[in-house]
């Protein structure tokens, strides 16, 4: 796996489509920081609003609608840390995301609207994660996004009503699949790891023990590095359509 694989000759329009607030930062925040620092434009489209992302240290008496609002604000703060241009939400309820035809059409509309060169999502085949079972919303998001990318988003004969709305077909050049057990790209992100941590910590409703979380994130150094001289990477499955 190469550590400097992008080989992009000009600034790219990059769209991240994931399920929840905090997913971009946890899954690939250092990479996103690297890309914005390199002059690429990165925007988010999050499918859920985070209304069930509760932990025992969440404020007492919080309603799901209030939690949704808090998590939107946290995501805005985290995006600011990483240099994200725009953040949009579809506001599906957490835990109810299904990769059906309605969601696929919504994502086709989004792709045709923002016309990304590069699209980032997550792996729908990843059932297990380091913390146990992977969240079903993560898998549903990845499946819906990949199904929208091909064959629908760039095909004139899919969703002709979107043409009436003004959304012309658009084909992305590459898809970068995060949170995957089948990576074929490794990005060197040591320089941006602390930025990732800072962005993750903006999601205060999701952090039970800040000290422990920082310790865990810093422990994810590569096996060939040390605590004194750590090196960090983020891995992806890269699908090239260009």
C-alpha positions as CSV (number, residue, x, y, z in Angstrom):
1,X,0.0,0.0,0.0
2,X,1.4,3.4,-1.0
3,X,1.4,6.2,1.6
4,X,1.0,9.1,-0.8
5,X,-1.5,7.8,-3.3
6,X,-3.8,10.6,-4.3
7,X,-1.8,12.0,-7.3
8,X,-4.5,14.7,-7.9
9,X,-3.2,17.3,-10.2
10,X,-5.6,20.1,-9.1
11,X,-7.8,20.8,-6.1
12,X,-10.7,18.4,-5.7
13,X,-14.3,18.8,-4.7
14,X,-14.7,16.1,-2.0
15,X,-18.0,15.1,-0.5
16,X,-18.3,13.0,2.6
17,X,-21.6,11.1,3.0
18,X,-21.9,9.2,6.3
19,X,-24.6,8.4,8.8
20,X,-24.0,10.4,12.0
21,X,-22.5,13.5,13.4
22,X,-18.9,12.5,14.6
23,X,-18.6,9.7,12.0
24,X,-16.3,11.8,9.7
25,X,-14.0,12.7,12.6
26,X,-13.8,9.2,14.0
27,X,-13.5,7.4,10.7
28,X,-11.1,9.6,8.8
29,X,-10.7,13.0,10.5
30,X,-7.0,13.2,10.0
31,X,-7.3,12.5,6.3
32,X,-9.9,15.2,6.0
33,X,-7.6,17.6,7.8
34,X,-4.8,16.7,5.4
35,X,-7.0,17.3,2.4
36,X,-8.2,20.7,3.5
37,X,-4.7,21.7,4.3
38,X,-3.7,20.7,0.8
39,X,-6.3,23.0,-0.7
40,X,-9.1,20.6,-1.5
41,X,-12.7,21.5,-0.7
42,X,-14.4,19.1,1.7
43,X,-18.1,19.1,2.5
44,X,-20.3,16.8,4.6
45,X,-23.7,15.3,4.0
46,X,-24.8,13.5,7.1
47,X,-27.9,11.3,6.8
48,X,-28.9,11.2,10.5
49,X,-29.1,13.9,13.0
50,X,-27.7,12.0,16.0
51,X,-31.0,12.0,18.0
52,X,-30.2,8.7,19.8
53,X,-26.4,9.3,20.4
54,X,-26.9,9.2,24.2
55,X,-24.4,8.3,26.8
56,X,-24.6,8.3,30.7
57,X,-22.9,11.7,30.9
58,X,-25.4,13.4,28.5
59,X,-27.3,16.2,30.2
60,X,-30.2,15.0,32.3
61,X,-33.7,15.3,30.9
62,X,-32.5,15.8,27.3
63,X,-35.1,15.1,24.6
64,X,-34.1,13.5,21.3
65,X,-34.9,16.7,19.5
66,X,-32.7,18.7,21.9
67,X,-29.9,16.1,21.4
68,X,-30.3,16.4,17.6
69,X,-29.7,20.2,17.9
70,X,-26.7,19.7,20.2
71,X,-25.1,17.3,17.9
72,X,-25.6,19.6,14.9
73,X,-23.8,22.3,16.8
74,X,-21.0,19.9,17.9
75,X,-20.6,18.8,14.2
76,X,-20.3,22.4,13.1
77,X,-17.5,23.0,15.7
78,X,-15.7,19.8,14.7
79,X,-16.0,20.7,11.0
80,X,-14.5,24.1,11.8
81,X,-11.5,22.4,13.3
82,X,-10.9,20.3,10.2
83,X,-11.6,23.1,7.7
84,X,-14.8,21.7,6.3
85,X,-16.6,24.0,3.9
86,X,-20.2,23.0,4.3
87,X,-22.2,20.6,6.5
88,X,-25.7,19.4,5.5
89,X,-28.1,17.0,7.2
90,X,-31.0,14.8,6.0
91,X,-32.2,14.3,9.5
92,X,-33.2,10.7,9.4
93,X,-33.7,9.2,12.9
94,X,-30.8,7.3,14.3
95,X,-31.2,3.5,14.1
96,X,-33.8,3.6,11.4
97,X,-31.7,4.2,8.3
98,X,-32.4,1.6,5.6
99,X,-30.6,1.4,2.2
100,X,-33.9,1.5,0.3
101,X,-34.8,3.1,-3.0
102,X,-36.0,6.3,-1.4
103,X,-32.7,6.8,0.3
104,X,-30.8,5.9,-2.8
105,X,-32.7,8.6,-4.8
106,X,-32.0,11.2,-2.1
107,X,-28.3,10.4,-2.3
108,X,-28.4,10.5,-6.2
109,X,-29.9,14.0,-5.8
110,X,-27.1,15.0,-3.4
111,X,-24.4,13.7,-5.7
112,X,-25.9,15.5,-8.7
113,X,-26.3,18.7,-6.7
114,X,-22.8,18.9,-5.3
115,X,-21.0,17.2,-8.2
116,X,-18.1,15.9,-6.2
117,X,-14.9,14.7,-7.8
118,X,-14.2,12.5,-4.8
119,X,-16.8,10.8,-2.6
120,X,-16.1,9.4,0.9
121,X,-18.3,6.9,2.6
122,X,-17.9,3.7,4.7
123,X,-17.9,0.0,4.1
124,X,-21.4,-1.7,4.2
125,X,-19.7,-5.1,4.5
126,X,-18.0,-4.2,7.8
127,X,-20.2,-6.0,10.4
128,X,-17.7,-5.9,13.2
129,X,-15.7,-3.0,14.5
130,X,-13.1,-2.5,17.2
131,X,-15.8,-1.7,19.7
132,X,-18.0,-4.7,18.8
133,X,-20.8,-4.7,16.3
134,X,-20.7,-1.9,13.7
135,X,-23.7,0.3,13.9
136,X,-26.4,-0.7,11.4
137,X,-26.7,3.0,10.3
138,X,-23.1,2.9,9.2
139,X,-23.6,-0.1,7.0
140,X,-26.9,1.2,5.6
141,X,-25.2,4.6,4.7
142,X,-22.4,2.9,2.9
143,X,-24.7,0.6,1.0
144,X,-27.0,3.4,-0.1
145,X,-24.1,5.6,-1.2
146,X,-22.4,2.9,-3.2
147,X,-25.7,2.0,-4.9
148,X,-26.3,5.6,-5.7
149,X,-22.8,6.2,-7.2
150,X,-23.2,3.2,-9.5
151,X,-25.1,3.0,-11.6
152,X,-27.6,5.7,-10.9
153,X,-26.0,9.1,-10.3
154,X,-24.3,9.3,-13.7
155,X,-27.0,7.7,-15.8
156,X,-29.4,9.8,-17.7
157,X,-32.2,7.2,-17.5
158,X,-32.3,7.0,-13.7
159,X,-34.7,9.3,-12.0
160,X,-35.8,11.4,-14.9
161,X,-37.8,13.6,-12.4
162,X,-34.5,14.8,-11.0
163,X,-33.7,16.1,-14.5
164,X,-36.9,18.2,-14.2
165,X,-35.6,19.5,-10.9
166,X,-32.4,20.6,-12.6
167,X,-30.1,17.8,-11.4
168,X,-28.1,16.6,-14.3
169,X,-26.3,13.2,-14.2
170,X,-22.9,13.4,-12.5
171,X,-20.3,10.6,-12.2
172,X,-17.7,10.8,-9.4
173,X,-14.1,10.1,-10.3
174,X,-13.3,8.1,-7.1
175,X,-14.9,6.7,-4.0
176,X,-12.9,6.4,-0.8
177,X,-14.4,3.8,1.5
178,X,-13.5,4.3,5.2
179,X,-14.0,1.9,8.1
180,X,-13.2,-1.0,5.9
181,X,-11.5,-4.4,6.5
182,X,-10.5,-4.5,2.8
183,X,-8.2,-1.4,2.5
184,X,-5.9,-1.0,-0.5
185,X,-4.8,2.6,0.3
186,X,-2.9,3.8,3.4
187,X,-2.6,7.6,4.0
188,X,0.2,9.1,6.1
189,X,-1.6,11.4,8.6
190,X,0.8,11.8,11.5
191,X,0.9,15.5,11.0
192,X,-2.8,15.8,11.4
193,X,-3.5,13.3,14.2
194,X,-3.8,15.8,16.9
195,X,-6.1,17.9,14.7
196,X,-8.3,14.8,14.4
197,X,-8.3,14.4,18.2
198,X,-9.3,18.0,18.7
199,X,-12.1,17.6,16.2
200,X,-13.4,14.4,17.9
201,X,-13.4,16.2,21.3
202,X,-15.9,18.7,19.9
203,X,-18.5,16.0,20.1
204,X,-18.9,16.5,23.8
205,X,-22.2,14.6,24.2
206,X,-20.5,11.5,22.9
207,X,-17.4,11.7,25.2
208,X,-17.7,9.9,28.5
209,X,-14.1,10.1,29.5
210,X,-12.0,12.6,27.6
211,X,-8.7,11.5,29.1
212,X,-9.4,7.9,28.2
213,X,-10.6,8.7,24.7
214,X,-7.5,10.8,23.9
215,X,-5.3,7.9,25.3
216,X,-7.1,5.4,23.1
217,X,-6.8,7.6,20.0
218,X,-3.1,8.2,20.6
219,X,-2.5,4.5,21.0
220,X,-3.6,3.8,17.4
221,X,0.0,4.5,16.2
222,X,1.5,2.1,13.6
223,X,3.3,-1.0,15.0
224,X,6.6,0.2,13.6
225,X,6.5,3.5,15.6
226,X,6.9,4.3,19.3
227,X,5.2,6.4,22.0
228,X,8.1,8.8,21.7
229,X,7.9,8.9,17.9
230,X,4.4,7.9,16.9
231,X,3.2,7.5,13.3
232,X,-0.4,7.4,12.3
233,X,-2.2,6.3,9.2
234,X,-5.8,6.0,8.0
235,X,-6.8,3.3,5.5
236,X,-9.4,3.1,2.7
237,X,-10.7,1.0,-0.1
238,X,-10.3,3.2,-3.2
239,X,-12.6,2.8,-6.2
240,X,-11.5,4.6,-9.3
241,X,-14.1,5.4,-12.0
242,X,-12.1,7.9,-14.0
